[in-house]
Amino acid sequence: MGLWKYAVRDLIRRPGRSLFTLTGIAVGVAAAIAALAATQAARGHYRALFDSVAGRSALEVYAPGEAGFDPAAAADRVRVPGVQEAVPEVRGTGGLPSWYSSAAVIVRSYRATDGAKAPRDDEALVPTHLLEAHGLKPGGRLRLWGTTGRADLVVAPAPPSAPGSAAGSCVIVSLATAQHLFGLGAHVNIVRLVLEDGADPQTVRSAIASRLPPGLCVREPAERGDITGGLRAAATQGLTGLTAIALAGAGYIVFGLAQLNLLARRPELALLRTLGASTRQVEGLFLRNALLLGFGGGVLGTAGGWLLAWGVLGGAGRASGIAIAAPRVSGASVLLGLGSGVAISMCAVWFPARSLCRAPPLDLIRAGTVTGGAGRPSMRVTAAAALGPAVGLWLLADGATGRIPPAWGRVLFPPALALVLAGTTGLVTVRLPRLVARLERPARALFGIEGVIAVRQLGLRPDRTARTCGVVFVTVTMVVGFGHTVLNTLSDVRAWTDRAIPAHLLVRGAPPDPGLVLNVGLPESIGADLRGLSGVANVEQIAFLSITVNGSPALLLARTFASDEPLPIDLRGAEPEHIRDGLANGETVLADGLATHLRARAGDSIVLDTPAGPRTLHVAGVVTEYAAGGRAMYLDWKTTTSLFGNSGVHVFLVTLTAGGSAEAEVARYCAARGLFLQRNREFRQTVNDLTRGLTGGLWALLAVMMAVAGLGVANAVAVVAQEQRADVRTLQVIGMSTGRIRRAFRLQTALLTLAGVPCGVFCGIGLAVVLGRTVRGLWGYGVPFEIQWEFLLWSVGNAILVAVLAGFALPLLSRTETA
């Protein structure tokens, strides 16, 4: 109990050092928790939606592409032990227009045997939430858009027991109405399986899958959202890499601050050992310090990461118009946060302190004196520091060139990045004191004797100078590297949007769903009406289908391609005419992310699951596509219709002639029919808002890290000021004013900060290049690298600003660090 009390008092006695170390740990933990919480919440959004709509069913039989099929084809095949009932029904996405706003809703057929009264053929059961959101009243009229057109139904309140009522996401109609709305005739697109109590869903699923005919599959209801798996995988794996670097960077910042603390506490440790404290007691003191800092940083990081994820998801939800559930604080996230905090603290604080605790008191006193200059690092130290980046770059290069299988490369991606960052930091920081020593002549010319004093004082303590410059170097490297990666990605997304969506107007049945899961199918006759409007030059159409390719879920982009217009695909070097001819002949074009996942390229073949069974398709080419995280493929509209039937048009792309009032005519047409009209500039603004919401949290983390680094530098100089009190008194005796002495110490802060900036900028640009090439090799989608000069100036300017502010914070920090 005595050591715990002493450890707490020790942390309180030095609030500056404790606060900076605590914040450094919290930054790394917050990055990890935010990535975990955001991806879990986004994944759970669609799973909760389809689970609520499915009701009591645990499994369902369906055809690829959500196509219709004869329920008799599955009736006998699903009668296996564990299945209580097989219910044929129709489920699809309808467009719900109203005076308030348009929305995509799940439309589901309902039977009287489900436990409540079934709706009439002219009736729709609407949950209370949708009634309130769209200003609907029982007995009023409800219009629903579907594949065959618009249905006009009478509104009735849905019973609380109806599937989807709790989530407020489902409109219930009769089976005949749903079949007519989605153009299925006498077919259905789902056979819902209700299992007996105690039945194992996986066992039943395996039994049914072995009995189903070609063209039919079995799944859990929530798996309908697996089309977002590629997007989630891309986001998760990208965040994992960034989180690994954030944790490594935060660990080094904490390590550097802890080393500065140890260097300053050598006399105190010598005194404790002289007074009789054993090595075990001193180690126990540092162990308790590390545990307290790790636990506190873990708690702060977990809370900060949850708030960061909440802000990111809220921004993305506002930009997309979809209410995503707030991230929940799960037991796994709490354990991850606390465990990461304690692990960072133990690695950065306690393990380095153990060797110092075992040193004899006399060695501690000698080590605490000035060394007299910045020595050249030994070959052993240089070789050890070079080993990390060499191994990391070797792993990243093998992953980028395909010598390592992508699955293994993605697993090795985070630790390889951490090795590169940690090893490069070790190589650079051991040489930074020598760089500082070379600044004496410029400092004399610019600042006079104060500059000389600042440079020489830093040169007297090379270890401390190296640690402090290393903190700045790591921070600048991460800010420049992450910033370039994010800005280049956003620039490429905007350019891709212009190339892939060249139309002036987009007509849909409801606002777009970022996950491309809830898509309202519209009749092709709307395209004919739009072409007949004055001033409309061309109308193309797109549909998004959830498919399975070579056993992996993917997104199918079915699209018409005008023969007299450039291909609206981001070809990136592919021959347009070759791609156009291949699409017209029934071939497919793979997105680079899907091609990498399938390990396929132009000229290969893939197997596509269709309602008629597996179909082999020839690959005409590979292009850049961001939809579904790159797990997508293109097919011509006629080819898609022949394989999957009529799924409706999800987006009409309207190109206008120059001049005229065609946009106003299209707007009047859409308003009269309750269709959602989106202008190209509004679509691009939605993309910008969505990406801005997703990256806002990253900027916040980088800003906090830069502030922590700057204050850590100021704290290190404040410690030096306390140690040099005798030197300060000597300078005062010989006539130097207090203002000039303060200026000398502020110059130390500026020199420590600016010494790490040039190397940090250079290595940050290198980090961005390595990230781009490795991501292209492992995930298939690469971003052209371009130096963002404005961002570089912003980063350097902020580093200078942090140095200036840290210098002015020196008097306060000196008072807080006084023992």
PyMOL commands that set and color helices and strands:
alter all, ss='L'
color gray80, all
select helices_A, chain A and resi 2-13+15-54+64-66+72-75+112-114+128-133+175-181+201-209+221-264+266-274+279-320+331-357+361-367+379-401+406-429+432-437+440-447+449-460+462-500+525-531+576-584+592-598+627-630+637-644+662-673+680-723+725-733+738-779+789-808+810-816
alter helices_A, ss='H'
color red, helices_A
select strands_A, chain A and resi 59-62+83-89+91-96+103-109+123-126+141-146+149-157+170-173+190-195+217-219+505-508+536-549+552-559+588-591+605-610+613-623+632-636+651-656+676-679
alter strands_A, ss='S'
color yellow, strands_A
deselect
rebuild
show_as cartoon
